Amino acid sequence: MISKNEVKHIAKLARLGLKEAEIKKFQKELSSILDYIEKLKKVDVSKTEPTSHPRLIRNIMRKDQPRDEKAEVRKRLIEAAPRQEKGYVKVKSVLRQ
């Protein structure tokens, strides 16, 4: 069983304000979770191959190709942007060196 101080410390790290009844409740629940994890550690998985997903799912993505938009529509969209430069929408830099 984890202590009340450990529950208070976890709550502080998570920035949660807990009442005394909640501390007792989480003390039991967190202890139960940790006990279950200990059971899982005892399971023999040496012959099991690691997987990221139990089903064979592949991500289906379309090719990244520009659409043929009418020049008039493209011009109006770019003009509607707050900042433009050389026919493109100018945005703030997100990566800095």
Wavefront OBJ file of the C-alpha trace (Angstrom):
o trace
v 0.000 0.000 0.000
v 1.397 3.384 -0.932
v 1.425 6.029 1.753
v -0.713 9.146 2.044
v 2.429 11.247 1.587
v 3.129 9.505 -1.731
v -0.433 10.208 -2.907
v -0.073 13.845 -1.838
v 3.236 14.070 -3.715
v 1.696 12.594 -6.891
v -1.253 14.984 -6.560
v 1.143 17.913 -6.166
v 3.051 16.871 -9.298
v -0.248 16.647 -11.193
v -1.343 19.964 -9.658
v -4.430 18.401 -8.118
v -6.010 19.550 -4.906
v -7.288 16.491 -3.059
v -9.495 16.261 -0.007
v -8.762 13.733 2.738
v -11.427 11.303 1.452
v -9.973 11.510 -2.055
v -6.476 10.833 -0.730
v -7.695 7.628 0.938
v -9.580 6.603 -2.219
v -6.549 7.187 -4.472
v -4.274 5.475 -1.980
v -6.310 2.274 -2.429
v -6.733 2.679 -6.205
v -3.075 3.440 -6.926
v -1.979 0.546 -4.719
v -4.325 -1.744 -6.633
v -2.879 -0.575 -9.949
v 0.689 -1.116 -8.747
v -0.214 -4.603 -7.479
v -1.633 -5.467 -10.902
v 1.535 -4.227 -12.599
v 3.548 -6.545 -10.366
v 1.366 -9.452 -11.561
v 1.987 -8.457 -15.179
v 5.751 -8.438 -14.590
v 5.558 -12.153 -13.723
v 3.994 -13.119 -17.081
v 6.388 -14.939 -19.426
v 6.469 -13.009 -22.709
v 9.836 -14.311 -23.917
v 8.249 -16.074 -26.917
v 5.988 -13.167 -27.847
v 7.089 -10.826 -30.617
v 6.677 -7.116 -29.865
v 3.990 -5.317 -31.836
v 2.765 -1.759 -31.983
v -0.795 -2.832 -32.717
v -2.518 -6.229 -32.492
v -4.014 -5.860 -35.960
v -2.148 -5.409 -39.197
v -3.281 -1.902 -40.006
v -1.562 0.291 -42.538
v -1.953 4.026 -42.809
v -3.520 4.898 -46.150
v -2.497 8.332 -47.309
v -3.026 10.159 -50.544
v -0.111 11.470 -52.563
v 0.842 15.036 -51.728
v 0.159 16.718 -55.035
v -1.022 20.237 -55.757
v -4.537 20.661 -57.060
v -5.194 22.579 -60.226
v -7.058 25.597 -58.898
v -8.228 28.386 -61.103
v -5.808 31.312 -61.064
v -8.597 33.684 -60.022
v -9.511 31.608 -56.946
v -5.841 31.257 -55.966
v -5.294 35.010 -56.301
v -8.331 35.844 -54.125
v -7.222 33.381 -51.422
v -3.704 34.796 -51.284
v -5.023 38.369 -51.214
v -7.265 37.435 -48.260
v -4.225 36.399 -46.199
v -2.888 39.014 -43.770
v 0.641 38.787 -45.253
v 1.785 37.772 -48.724
v 5.138 37.581 -50.458
v 5.899 36.678 -54.088
v 2.491 35.075 -54.627
v 2.556 32.987 -51.445
v 1.023 33.362 -48.001
v 3.726 34.488 -45.573
v 3.602 32.987 -42.072
v 5.699 33.373 -38.950
v 8.698 31.089 -38.626
v 8.077 28.100 -36.375
v 11.622 26.708 -36.405
v 14.501 28.894 -35.313
v 18.193 28.230 -35.327
l 1 2 3 4 5 6 7 8 9 10 11 12 13 14 15 16 17 18 19 20 21 22 23 24 25 26 27 28 29 30 31 32 33 34 35 36 37 38 39 40 41 42 43 44 45 46 47 48 49 50 51 52 53 54 55 56 57 58 59 60 61 62 63 64 65 66 67 68 69 70 71 72 73 74 75 76 77 78 79 80 81 82 83 84 85 86 87 88 89 90 91 92 93 94 95 96 97
